[in-house]
Structures are given as structure tokens and as C-alpha cells.
Amino acid sequence: MYETTEKVERAVLVGIQLPHDEWPLEESLNELESLVATAGAETVGSATQKLGRPHPRTFVGKGKVEEIIHLVRALEADLVVFDSELTPTQQSNLEKEMKGVKIIDRTALILDIFALHATTREGRLQVRLAQNYYLLPRLRGMWAHLAGHRMGGGVGSRFGEGESQLEVDRRIVRKRIDTLTAELAKVETERATQRKSRASSRIFRLALAGYTNAGKSSLLNCLTGADVLAYDKLFATLDSTTRRLELPDGRTMTITDTVGFIQKLPHTLVESFKSTLDEIREADLILHVVDAAAEQREAHMQAVQEVLEEVGAHTVSQLVVLNKADLLTKEQLALLAKRHPDAVLFSSLDGAGTEELFTAISRLADAARERIRVLIPFDKGNFVRLAHEQATILCEEYTEEGTILEFYATADLAARFAAFVHQDRAQERGEQCSNK
């Protein structure tokens, strides 16, 4: 019996440096190499070029195309990956120039990784929708990619006279997009119902956001004792996971892990993952998790802010969590704390910084709510129950007139207790009730 191993594709990376690029080309290609490795291929070489703008026909100049062809032959590569999204025309022209070599761009590579890591029905639907949006304008000359989805010969396979194969393919993909959109709409309705239920419970909602591989899943596991899979890979998490979080002061919150972001994140993915990203937009507080040891840490943070703005979550309060602090020296940590004084240094490896993180979360949660004191008559016991279910009780006393409660509450919940707001002599003297 012979063992067979699947051939690992050999990739050549191609990138260009434009005048206004914020990322150094070397760093961007290093990230692209990590993406290629995540997808299961091996990087064997690279080619770069400085340009004022991408070449409209082949993305890079004619001479650089010839150089890439020679590099591919010399290294026996079978895959060329471009670090930016190619137009359909550029991809088609490059495929003609590099006969027999697969040409993909950064967007296609990310979509492939997403397809590899999607595990839930919603995740798979979202990825397939993004893939079809990407495919639609690139169908010319790609009919073979859809051959497996077409009907066989015979009855029912004869399309209208004069209808080209390209038109047939476009119709198939558009129909697939409509079907996927309808299926996702059902899933999104279920998710929206779940979010509405959590919102109506008045439980404070945390959402994790950050650059891919910043350690969000590890942080979630560390704080909640959950067993969410956490890998040292790009885009290890695609499907959002919500867990209960118990703070030391007794209050309960929910915390949701979400898909990681990346520079040049394809817009089709942002659109397709709308329901997942809504978890961030509708949170009360975003924990912006940052890989503190990453060389491009500041650029990662900026890329995350751009995506948050794109999904309408930039107005939500944020707390920066500088994760992987265990990888830094004391001097580096001091400089980092000075640069980001409002951030929390944290290590998912050993839990260092957990107390400081909980304190910061509590402080920001309190700032988002009102502190009120009420006197609830004994015949209104349902309001006492409501306060215990939906607020953070600070203290509770029993008097002849009824129950005195002091608690933090959201504005809409506080409004329901407006008729019971109470200020007694002890409070006027600045004292707090002692029974909790």
C-alpha cells in the first residue's frame, strides 16, 4: 500500500509600491505570505515594482510581466498571487501572458481562506455569497469553472437561441446570488431576534474586534473559561461566538467574538458578513484587541478603525486591549503604556492584566448608565424583581415605606423607575446604604 500526499502549490508573490501607500511593501508581502501559508501553499519567490499607478492592462509593467514569467519557470511555480485586487481585464490578460499558471489576487486568496475556515451554515452562506459577487464580473473566459454546476446534455439543456455561454453563466451566478441572499436573510432574521432578546434583557454587551490573529478568541477563553478554538493562524475565527461574562463585582455581561479584520479587506466580504458585523455595531462597548508585539501594530489599529467606520460601529465606545504583552520587554511595555495611556496591557497566555481589564470594563459600563436611588412600595414588588433582573444593584434596604434600591441602569430602564426616585437624609449627607 502506497501513501500519497497532495502536491503543495508553489507560489510567487507580486506587489507594487504606490506613492500614497501607508503600508511598507515588504510588510504587506510578509502578510501575503502568511495568507498563502494559511491557504496551504508555499511561497517560493516574489517580484516587486514601484509605480505611480497600476498598469491598466496587466497591473505591473510589461517588462515586469516578463520577469515574473522567467521567475515562475525558474522556480517551477504553479501559482502567482498579486497583493492587490486585480480587475477582470488585468486578470484575463495576465492569464494569457502566463499560459498554464494560475493567477489569483489578494481578494481571491482571502475568500479561499474564508471558505476553508467557515464551519457554520451562516458562515458558509456568507462566504459563498462573497465568492459569487467576486466571480460575476470575471466570468468572461472562465466558463469551465462553472461546468460542474450546469445541467447535462439532452432535454432541458438547450438554452435560448443566440444566448452565449457567458450570458448563461451570468444568469446562473445571478440566480445563485439571489438564492444565497434569500437564505442569508432568514439566518439574519434569526440573529436579529437573538440580538433583540439580549438587548431587551438590558445586559451590557461587549464585542471583540481586532486585526486577524490578534488573539481575540484566546482572550475570550481566558476571561470566560470558554473553549472556543484559538489558532495562531489568520482568520481562524469566522463565526461569531457569544458567551456570558461574570465580573468580580457580580454583574453579568455578554461578550461576542467576531471575525478578524485585515488591510485591504474585500468589500464583498464586509457586505456578506453584515449580520455578523452587526454584533459589533450594536454592542455597548467594543474591546479592540491588538497584537502588542506586532511590528505593524499601529497600522493594524488603523485598518480596524477603517472597517469599524465602514460598518457604522465607529461611534460605539472602545477600550483598547494590548494583548500578547508577555512577548514584550519591560522597556517596550513602558513605551507602549505611554503611547496608549487609556489601553489595558493583557496576556491571554497567563491572564496577566485580567484585574485591570475588568476594572476598566466596569468603569466604562458605569459611565454608560445612570446611578439612581428608588423607594419601591411593597405592593410594587414586580419593580424590585425588574431591577434585580435588568440592573446592577449597588445596595438594598427595607423600610416601613418599602424597599430602597440603589443601582446602575440604562436610560430607558431608569425612565421606568422615574415615579419611585428617592432621596433620603442619609443620601443628602453623602452616605450610601450598606446592605447589598
C-alpha positions in Angstrom: 0.0 0.0 0.0 1.4 3.3 -1.1 0.9 6.6 0.7 0.0 9.6 -1.4 0.4 13.2 -0.4 -1.3 16.1 -2.1 1.1 18.3 -4.0 1.7 21.7 -2.3 1.3 24.6 -4.7 4.4 26.8 -5.2 3.5 30.5 -5.2 5.3 33.6 -6.5 4.1 36.8 -4.8 3.8 40.1 -6.7 3.3 43.5 -5.1 3.7 47.2 -6.2 4.5 50.2 -4.1 2.3 53.2 -4.9 3.2 56.8 -3.8 0.5 57.1 -1.2 0.6 53.5 0.3 0.5 53.6 4.1 2.0 50.1 4.4 5.6 49.3 3.5 5.6 46.9 0.6 7.8 44.4 2.4 5.4 44.2 5.3 2.4 43.8 3.0 4.1 41.0 1.2 5.1 39.3 4.5 1.4 39.3 5.4 0.5 38.0 2.0 3.0 35.1 2.5 1.2 34.3 5.8 -2.1 34.3 3.9 -0.6 31.9 1.3 0.6 29.6 4.0 -2.8 29.7 5.7 -4.4 28.6 2.4 -2.0 25.7 2.2 0.5 26.8 -0.4 4.3 27.5 -0.2 5.9 30.9 -1.2 9.0 30.3 -3.3 9.7 33.8 -4.6 8.5 37.3 -5.1 8.6 40.3 -7.5 8.0 43.9 -6.7 7.8 47.2 -8.6 7.4 50.9 -7.8 4.7 52.6 -9.9 2.8 55.8 -10.0 -0.4 53.8 -10.6 -1.2 50.2 -11.5 -0.8 49.4 -15.2 -4.4 49.3 -16.6 -3.7 46.2 -18.8 -1.5 43.9 -16.6 -1.3 45.7 -13.2 2.5 45.7 -13.5 4.6 46.9 -16.4 5.3 44.8 -19.5 8.9 44.2 -18.5 7.9 43.1 -15.0 5.5 40.6 -16.5 8.3 39.1 -18.5 10.4 38.9 -15.3 7.6 37.2 -13.5 7.3 34.6 -16.3 11.0 33.8 -16.1 10.8 33.6 -12.2 7.9 31.2 -12.4 9.7 28.9 -14.8 13.0 29.0 -12.8 11.3 28.2 -9.5 8.8 25.8 -11.0 5.9 27.7 -9.5 2.3 27.0 -10.5 0.6 29.9 -8.8 1.1 33.7 -8.9 -0.5 35.8 -6.2 -1.0 39.6 -6.5 -1.1 41.6 -3.4 -3.9 43.8 -4.6 -7.3 43.1 -6.2 -7.0 42.7 -10.0 -9.6 44.0 -12.4 -11.2 41.3 -14.5 -9.3 42.7 -17.6 -6.0 42.6 -15.8 -6.5 39.0 -14.6 -7.6 37.9 -18.1 -4.6 39.5 -19.7 -2.1 38.1 -17.2 -3.6 34.6 -17.7 -3.0 34.9 -21.4 0.6 36.1 -20.8 1.4 33.3 -18.3 -0.1 30.3 -20.0 -0.7 27.4 -17.7 -0.1 29.3 -14.5 -2.9 30.1 -12.1 -3.3 33.8 -11.4 -5.1 35.0 -8.3 -5.3 38.2 -6.3 -5.3 39.0 -2.6 -9.2 39.1 -2.6 -9.5 35.6 -4.1 -6.9 34.3 -1.6 -8.8 35.7 1.4 -12.1 34.3 0.0 -10.4 30.9 -0.3 -9.2 31.1 3.3 -12.7 32.1 4.5 -14.1 29.1 2.6 -11.6 26.8 4.3 -12.5 28.1 7.8 -16.3 28.6 7.6 -17.9 26.0 9.8 -21.5 27.1 10.5 -24.3 27.3 7.9 -24.3 31.1 8.2 -20.5 31.3 7.7 -20.6 29.1 4.6 -23.5 31.1 3.2 -21.7 34.4 3.7 -18.5 33.1 2.1 -20.3 31.6 -0.9 -22.2 34.9 -1.4 -19.0 36.9 -1.4 -17.4 34.4 -3.8 -20.2 34.7 -6.3 -20.1 38.5 -6.1 -16.4 38.3 -6.8 -16.9 35.8 -9.7 -19.7 37.6 -11.5 -17.6 40.3 -13.3 -14.8 37.8 -14.0 -16.9 35.2 -15.9 -15.5 36.0 -19.4 -13.2 33.2 -20.3 -14.0 31.3 -17.1 -16.9 29.1 -18.2 -15.0 26.0 -17.2 -15.1 27.0 -13.6 -18.9 26.6 -13.6 -19.1 23.4 -15.7 -19.9 21.3 -12.6 -23.0 23.4 -11.9 -24.5 23.1 -15.4 -27.2 20.7 -16.4 -26.1 17.8 -18.6 -27.0 17.4 -22.2 -30.4 16.4 -23.6 -33.8 17.7 -22.7 -33.7 20.9 -20.7 -30.1 21.8 -21.6 -30.8 23.7 -24.8 -30.8 27.3 -23.9 -32.4 30.0 -26.0 -31.1 30.6 -29.5 -28.3 33.1 -29.7 -27.7 33.1 -25.9 -23.9 32.9 -25.4 -22.2 30.7 -22.8 -21.2 33.9 -21.0 -24.8 35.0 -20.7 -25.8 31.6 -19.4 -23.0 31.7 -16.8 -24.0 35.2 -15.7 -27.6 34.1 -15.3 -26.5 31.0 -13.2 -24.4 33.2 -10.9 -27.0 35.9 -10.5 -29.6 33.2 -9.6 -27.2 31.7 -7.1 -26.6 35.1 -5.6 -30.4 35.6 -5.2 -30.7 32.2 -3.6 -27.9 32.8 -1.2 -29.2 36.3 -0.3 -32.6 34.8 0.5 -31.1 32.1 2.7 -28.9 34.6 4.5 -31.9 36.9 5.1 -33.6 34.1 7.0 -30.5 33.5 9.1 -30.0 37.2 9.7 -33.6 37.4 10.9 -32.9 34.7 13.5 -29.7 36.5 14.5 -31.5 39.8 14.8 -34.1 38.2 17.0 -31.3 36.9 19.3 -29.7 40.3 19.4 -33.1 41.9 20.2 -33.6 39.4 23.0 -30.2 40.2 24.5 -30.9 44.0 24.1 -34.3 43.7 25.8 -32.7 42.0 28.8 -30.6 45.2 29.4 -27.5 43.0 29.8 -24.4 45.0 28.9 -23.0 43.8 25.6 -19.3 43.6 24.8 -17.9 42.8 21.3 -14.4 41.8 20.5 -12.9 43.4 17.4 -9.4 43.5 16.1 -6.9 42.6 13.4 -6.8 38.9 12.4 -4.6 36.8 14.7 -4.6 39.5 17.4 -5.7 36.9 20.0 -9.5 37.6 20.3 -10.5 34.0 20.8 -7.7 33.4 23.3 -8.8 36.5 25.2 -12.5 35.2 25.2 -11.3 31.9 26.5 -9.2 33.5 29.2 -12.0 35.7 30.5 -14.9 33.3 30.4 -13.3 29.9 30.6 -14.9 29.1 27.2 -13.4 26.5 24.9 -13.5 28.4 21.6 -10.9 27.1 19.2 -7.9 29.5 19.1 -5.2 29.0 16.5 -2.1 31.0 15.6 -3.5 31.5 12.1 -5.0 34.3 10.1 -8.8 34.2 10.1 -9.1 31.3 12.5 -12.5 32.7 13.6 -15.2 33.5 11.1 -18.4 32.6 13.1 -19.3 34.9 15.9 -19.5 33.3 19.4 -21.3 34.8 22.4 -20.5 33.9 26.0 -21.6 35.1 29.4 -19.0 37.1 31.3 -19.2 37.4 35.1 -17.3 40.4 36.5 -15.9 40.3 40.1 -18.5 42.8 41.2 -21.2 40.3 40.4 -22.7 41.9 37.3 -23.3 39.7 34.2 -22.4 40.8 30.6 -22.3 39.1 27.3 -19.1 39.1 25.2 -19.0 38.2 21.5 -16.0 37.1 19.4 -16.2 38.2 15.8 -14.2 37.8 12.5 -10.8 39.4 12.4 -10.1 42.3 10.1 -7.2 42.9 7.7 -5.8 45.6 5.4 -7.5 45.6 2.0 -10.4 43.6 3.4 -12.6 42.9 0.4 -15.8 45.0 0.3 -17.7 41.9 -0.8 -16.8 40.2 2.5 -17.9 43.2 4.6 -21.2 43.2 2.8 -21.7 39.4 3.0 -20.8 39.3 6.7 -23.1 42.2 7.6 -25.2 40.2 10.1 -22.0 39.0 11.9 -20.5 42.5 12.0 -23.8 43.9 13.3 -22.8 42.2 16.6 -20.1 44.9 16.8 -22.3 47.8 15.7 -24.9 47.0 18.3 -22.6 46.4 21.2 -22.4 48.7 24.2 -18.6 48.5 24.3 -16.0 47.3 21.8 -12.9 45.6 23.1 -10.4 46.5 20.4 -7.9 43.7 20.7 -4.4 44.5 19.4 -1.3 42.3 19.0 1.0 44.4 21.1 4.1 42.6 19.7 3.2 43.1 16.0 5.6 45.3 14.1 2.7 46.9 12.2 0.7 47.4 15.4 -0.4 51.0 14.7 -1.2 50.2 11.1 -3.3 47.2 12.3 -5.2 49.5 14.6 -5.9 51.9 11.8 -7.1 49.1 9.5 -9.6 48.0 12.2 -10.8 51.6 12.6 -11.5 51.8 8.9 -13.6 48.7 8.9 -15.5 49.8 12.0 -16.3 53.0 10.2 -17.4 51.1 7.1 -19.9 49.0 9.2 -21.1 52.0 11.2 -19.5 50.9 14.5 -17.1 53.8 14.9 -19.4 55.6 17.3 -19.5 52.8 19.8 -17.3 53.2 22.8 -14.0 51.4 22.6 -11.4 50.0 25.0 -8.1 49.1 23.5 -6.7 45.8 24.9 -3.0 45.4 24.1 -2.8 41.6 24.0 0.3 39.4 23.9 2.1 41.7 26.4 4.1 38.7 27.6 6.1 38.9 24.3 7.5 42.4 25.2 10.3 43.6 27.4 9.6 45.9 30.4 11.0 48.9 28.4 8.7 48.1 25.5 5.7 47.8 27.8 6.6 51.2 29.4 6.8 52.9 26.0 3.5 51.2 24.9 1.7 52.3 28.1 2.9 55.9 27.4 1.7 55.8 23.8 -1.7 54.4 24.7 -2.4 55.6 28.3 -6.1 54.5 28.2 -5.3 51.0 27.0 -5.0 47.9 29.1 -2.0 45.6 28.8 -3.0 42.0 28.8 -1.7 38.5 28.2 -4.0 35.7 27.1 -1.2 33.3 27.8 -1.1 33.7 31.6 -4.1 36.1 32.3 -1.8 39.0 33.4 -3.9 42.2 33.3 -7.2 40.5 33.9 -8.0 42.6 37.0 -7.1 45.8 35.3 -9.3 44.8 32.3 -12.3 44.0 34.5 -11.8 47.3 36.3 -11.7 49.3 33.0 -14.8 47.4 31.7 -16.7 48.2 34.9 -15.7 51.8 34.7 -16.9 52.3 31.1 -20.0 50.3 31.7 -20.9 52.5 34.7 -20.2 55.6 32.6 -22.8 54.4 30.1 -25.5 54.2 32.7 -27.3 56.2 35.3 -27.0 55.7 39.0 -30.4 56.0 40.6 -31.9 55.5 44.1 -35.6 54.5 44.4 -38.1 53.7 47.1 -40.5 51.0 45.9 -43.7 50.3 47.8 -44.3 46.8 49.0 -47.3 46.4 46.7 -45.0 47.1 43.7 -42.8 44.1 44.2 -42.6 43.5 40.4 -40.4 46.6 40.1 -37.9 45.1 42.7 -37.8 42.0 40.6 -37.3 44.0 37.4 -34.4 45.9 39.0 -32.7 42.7 40.0 -33.1 41.2 36.5 -32.0 44.1 34.4 -29.8 46.4 36.6 -26.7 46.2 38.7 -27.8 46.5 42.3 -25.4 48.5 44.5 -27.4 48.3 47.7 -30.8 47.3 49.1 -32.6 48.3 52.3 -36.1 47.5 53.7 -38.0 50.4 55.4 -41.5 50.9 56.7 -42.5 52.5 53.4 -41.0 49.9 51.1 -37.7 48.8 49.6 -34.9 51.2 48.9 -32.7 50.2 46.0 -29.7 51.9 44.5 -28.5 50.7 41.2 -27.0 51.4 37.8 -29.4 51.3 34.9 -29.7 52.2 31.2 -31.5 55.4 30.4 -34.7 53.6 29.2 -34.8 51.3 32.3 -34.2 54.3 34.6 -37.2 56.0 33.0 -39.5 53.2 34.1 -38.5 53.9 37.7 -39.0 57.7 37.5 -42.0 57.6 39.8 -40.0 56.0 42.6 -36.9 58.1 42.6 -36.0 58.7 46.2 -33.5 60.9 48.1 -33.4 60.4 51.9 -31.5 62.1 54.6 -28.7 59.6 54.6 -28.1 60.3 50.9 -28.3 64.0 51.4 -25.4 63.6 53.9 -23.5 61.7 51.2 -23.9 58.3 52.8 -24.6 55.1 50.9 -26.9 52.3 52.0 -24.9 49.4 53.4 -27.0 46.4 52.7 -26.4 44.8 49.4 
